[in-house]
Amino acid sequence: MTKKTIFISTGEVSGDLQGAMLIDALKRQATHQGLDLNIVALGGDKMALSGATLLGNTTGIGSVGLLESLPFFLPTLTIQRRAKQYLQNNPPDLVVLIDYMGPNLGIGKFIQRQLPQVPVVYYIAPQEWVWSLSPRNTATIVEMTDKLLAVFPEEARYFEKKGASVHWVGHPLVDRIQSYPNREQARAALGIQPNQTAIALLPASRHQEIKYMMPIIFSAAQQLQGKLLGGAGGAEGAGGAEGAGGAEGAGGQRTNDKSPIFWIPLSLEAYRKPIEAAIQDYGLQATLVSEQTHEVLAAADLAITKSGTVNLELALLNVPQVVFYRVSPLTSWIARTFLKFSIPFMSPPNLVVMRSIVPELLQEDATPANLVREAMELLFDLQKRQQTLTNYQQMRELLGDVGVCDRAALAILQLAGDRGAIKVDT
């Protein structure tokens, strides 16, 4: 039997999820090809459950921003050194990098210098194609990458123009969403009554988001709860929504604004205590869940969520959403003043179509009052709600067909096969 070793490097909660899905597909395809596959990785618990041998857990050391990254510099450096030493002593047949720009650029450049015979695949490239903070970063990605597997059409076009060898595979969430329950199944599993308005709150998957974003989303939820219980949603919406109880749910059911309940999926166990404390402090009718995330997302009438991969999950589930994001005021000032930071959009649904199909509130605009305003419109303005669902369908058509992870796995194994195979007695 032919043995292959693949090293995968990623970070944060979303990277762990994407890595686990890829590992499952790699193993499926390796079995079909008669390969004995060994996966070594930087990632998280999901990747370990899928069969990877972890050199370090990177799910809890991710951040967005300049100052926000400082506390994680030394832990990241320690893990990187350990990984590089391992790779030097045990050269793999191929390296796969998933997002996680700063650390992965370091890994990629190390491979390019020290192990030039080892091919590098970038799967889900950093969003330089959106913000282009540094032409040097784009050039580095192109130079160190033998194959770039793009998940967004615009991502593929951008890197192809820059000279990368690009293969567009589609977005892996197209595969993942196939295993989700439908709205009715999800609400039954959670015990949500037909007349209840279920709102998903997704405040944090990084440590900094607990500090800068959780107070905003919980304050908004508190105000929204008061409005819904007080019948403030009774005004007729632009789409002709009736008063109390007039909002139509994502699956077409009527919802009752008299009994709102909030559902909060837990992204990391470390965030449980601060979230539970916030639920108490803000007096929310809220349930924190760690095992039924799929059900929470599928059952929701609305989501208020930080920017991230979950935005795409919600869009594929036809759940209207309000997206927001904040970093520290100093980081924001530095980025705008010195780096001239500017992006067209931040949430994946808008990036897929490169136009605004979900509301985004950034930095100073990300206030509880603005979140509540957008949320009320999506709950009670049936015309706006229907337009959101129509836009979601158009977005879905640009994400590729089911089988994304297997297409990515085949491309990776093909490239790994170009390197000399190691024969193992069977």
N, C-alpha and C positions, 0 to 999 in steps of 0.2 A: 504494500500500500504506500502511496506517496504521502509524505507528511509535509504540511505547510504551517509556518508560524506567522501570524499577523498581529502586529501591535496597533492598538487603537488608542488615541488620546482625545479626551474631551473633558468638559467641566460643567458644573452647575446641574440643576435638576433636569432641565430640558435636554441637555447633552447626554445625560445618563439614559434617558428614555430613548432618544434616537439611537444611541449606541447599542442598547439592548435589542431594539428591533432589528438593527443591522446584523448583530451577532446571530440572532435566530435565523435570519435569511441566509447568512453565510454558512451556517451549519446545514441548513436544508440543501443548499446547492452543492456543498462539499460532499454530502452523502450521495447525491446523484452522480457526482463525478468520481466517486471512489477515493476521496481525499481524507486523510486524517488531519483535522484542523486543530491547531492550538492557538488560542486567543489570549494575549497578554495585554493589559490595559491600564490606563488612568481613567477612572470613571467613578461609578457609584454602585449602590446595592442592586439596582435593576440589571446592570451589566454583569455583576457577579452571579446573580440568579440565572442569567442566560448562559453561564458557563465560562466567563472570562476570569483569568487569574489577575487580581488587582495588585498593581504595584503601589497604588495610593488612591485614597478616596478624595475626589475633587468636587463633590457636590456642594460642600459647605463653605468653599473658599472663593466663590465667584462674586464679582461686583461690577457695577457700572459707574464710571466716574473716576476722577483723578484722586481726590482725597479719600474717597470711599475705598480705593484699592490698597491704600497703604497698610492697613492691618493685616492684609492677606499676602503681602509681598514675601515675607520670610517663609511662611508655610508653603507657598507656591514654589519658591526657590528650592526649598528642601526636597519637595516631591520631584521637581524637574531634575535635580542633580541625581536623585536615586534612579529615575527613569533613564537618563542618559548613560549612567554607569552600566545599567542592565543592558541597554541596547549595544553599547560598546563591546560588552563581554558576550552577548548573545544576539548577534545580528538577525533580525527577522527576515522573512521573505518579502514583506511589504509593510508599509506604515500607512494607516488611515488616520487622518486628522478630521475632527468634527468641530466646527465653529471654534469658540474659545481662543480668540485671536492672539492675545499677547503670549500666553504660554505655548500655543501651538506654532506660532512663528518661530519661537526659540527651538522647539523640537525639530521643525522642518529644516531650519538652517543647520542644526547639528547634523542631521542625516545627510544633508547636501555636502557638508564639509568632511565628515568623518566616515560616512558609509555611503558613498556615491553610487554604489552598485544596488542599493536598496530603493525600489520605486516608492514614491509618495503619492497618495491619493488624498485630495481634499474633498470631503463629502459634507455638504452644507457649509459653504465658505462663509467667512466673516462678512458682515454687511458693509464692506468697503464700497460695494457697488451702490449703496444708498447714500452714505455720508462722505466717502472719500476724504477722510481727515488727512491722509498722507499718501501722495502718489508712490512713495517708497514702499508702503505696506502692500499696495496692489502689485507693484513690481516684484516684491519678495514672494508673494503668493504664487505669481506666475512662474518665476524662476525656479522655485523649489518643488513645484508640483508637476508630476508626470501626467496626471489626469485629474481634472476637476469635475466632480459629479454634482451638477447644479439641480436645485429643487425649485427655483423660481425662474420663469421665462426671462425676466429682465436681468437676473443674475447671470444666466447663460450668455445673453447678448453682451453684457458688459465685459465679462472676462474673455470671451472669444475675441472681442475687438482689441483687447489688451495683449493678445497673443497666446492665451492659454489653450491647451487641448481640452475641450469641454464636451461633456456628454450630459444632456438634460434627461434626468430620470423621472422627474415629477416629485411631489412632496410626500414623504412617508406617512403623514397623517391620513392620507387617502386610504392607506392600508389599515391603519390603526382604528379608524372610525367604523370599520366594518364589524368590529366586535362590540360596539356600544349598544345598549338597549335603546329601543325607541322611546318616545316621550311617555306613552301610556305605561309601558313596562317599568320605566325608571320611577315614575311617580308612585306606582303601586309598591315597588320595592322599598321606597322611602316612607311610605305611609302618608303621602301628600294628598289631601282631599281635593276633589275636583274644583271646589270653590275657593281654594287657597292660591294666593299669588306667591310663587316661589322665586326668590331672587338669589342668585349665586354671587358671593363676594370672593374675589381672588386678589388679596392684598400683597402677597409676598412670596418669593422663592429665593430671595437673597437677604442677607442680614441687614443691609442698609435700608431695605424697603420696609422693614419693621419700623424703623425710626422715621423715615421721611414720608411714607405713604399710608401706613396703617391708620394713623390718626385722621387722615383726610377721608378715607373710605368708610371708617366707622362713624365719623361725624355725619357724613352724607347718608349712611344707612339709618342713623338715628332720626334725622330729619325726614327721610323718606317714610320711615315707619309711622311717624306722627302724622304725616300728610295722608297716608293711606288709611290709617285708623280713623282719622278725622274727616275722611270723605273729601279731601282736597282734590282727589282725582275725578271729581264728579263733573267738572266742566266738560262740555262737549269738545272733543278733539277735532282737528282739521279733517280727519277721515270720518267724522260722524259718530265717534264713540259715544256710547251712552254714559250716564253718570256712574255712580258707585256700582261696581260689578260689570262695567261696560267694556273693559279691556279684553281683547281676544288673545288667548295664549298662543305660544309658538306653534303648537300643534293644531290650532284651530278651535280649541275649547275656550269657553268663556271663563274668565277668572274673576274673583271677587276681591275688591280692594279692601274689604273689611277684615281680612285675616292674612296679612302678609307674614311670611316667615323667611328668614335668611339662612342660607346654607353656605358653609365655608369649608372647602376642601383643604386639608393640611398637606403642604408640600414637603415639609421636613419636620421631624419630631421635635427638633430644637425650638420650633416656633409655637409649640402647643401652649405653654404657660402664658406668654404675652398675649396670645389671641384669646385664650379663655378669660384672662383678666380684662381685656378690652370689651368682651361681650358683656361682662358684669358691669363695668364702669359706664358703658353707654346704654345699658338697659335694653339690649336687643333680644327679640325673639329669634334666636339663632342657634343653629346646630353645627358643631364642628365635627367633620368626618375625616377619617384617614383611609378607610377601606372601600368607600363607595363613590369615589371621585367621578367615575363614568356616569353613574346614576344622577349625581348632583348636576352635572353639566347638561345631561340630556333632558332632565326634568324641568329646568329653569324656564320661567317666562322672560327673564331678563338677567343679564350679568353686568356687574360693575367690576372691572378688572384692570390690573396693571397690564402694560404692554408686554407681549411675549407670545410664545408658541400657542398658549391656551387660547388666544384670540382666534387662531385658525380652527382649533377644535370646535369652539362655539359657533363659528360661521358654518362649518360643515354640519353641525347639528341644528342649524336654523334658529339659533338663539340670538335675538338682538342684544347688543352690548354697548356699554360706554367704556372707552379705554382712556387711561390716564397714566402719567408718569412724572416723577419728581426726583431730582438729585439735590445735593446740598446747594444753597445759594452761591457759595464761593466757586464750586465746580461749574455751575451754570455760567457765572460771570466770566471765568477764565476761558471756558469753551467758546463763548460768544465773542469775547473781546480779543483774545489772542489767537485762537484757533479758527475763528470765523465759522464756527460750527453751525450748520444749517441742514435740515433734512426735509424732503418733501412729505414723507409720512414715517410713522414709527411702527404701526401695527401691521402684522403680516397680511390680513385681508386687504388693506389698502395698498400694500406693496405689490401684491399679486397683480392687481389691475391698474396700479399707479394712478389711482384717483380715490377720493374720499367716499367710502361706502359705510364706514362706522365712525362715529364721532371720536375725536382724539383731543384730549386736554393735556397740554404740556406745561410743566413748571408753574408759572404764576397763574395760568388759566386753570390749573388743576385744583380747584377749590371745592369744598363741599356743596356750596350753592350751585355751581355750574354742573357738578355731577348729578345733583337732584333734578335740575332743570332738564338735562338731557334724558335722564331716566324716566321722568314723568311723560315726556313726549313719546318715548318708545313704548311705554305702557299703554298710553291712552290715545295717541294719534294713530288711528288705524291705517291711514294713508302712508304715513312715514314708516310704520311697521311693515306694511306690505312691500314698500319700496326696498327696505332692507333685505327682505327675503328674496326679492327679485335680483338684487345685486349679488347676494350670496350665490345664487344659481349661476350667474355669469362668471363669478370668481371660480366656482367649482370646475367649470369647463377648462380653466387654464392650469389646473393642478396635475393633469395626467391621469392615466388609467390606473386601476388597482394593479398591484404587482410592483410597486415602486422599489421596495426593499430588495426584492429578488432581482430586479434589473440592476440595482446598485451592486448587489453581491456578485452577480455574474461578471460585471465589469471589473470588479476588484480581483476576483479569482483568475480571470483571464490575464490581467496584468501580473499577478503573482506567478502565474504559470510561465511567464516569459523568463523568469529567473530560474536557475538550475534547480530541479527538484531533488529532494532528499529521499532516498529510498529506505524504507523500513521493512524489515522482514515481517511477514504475517503468517 
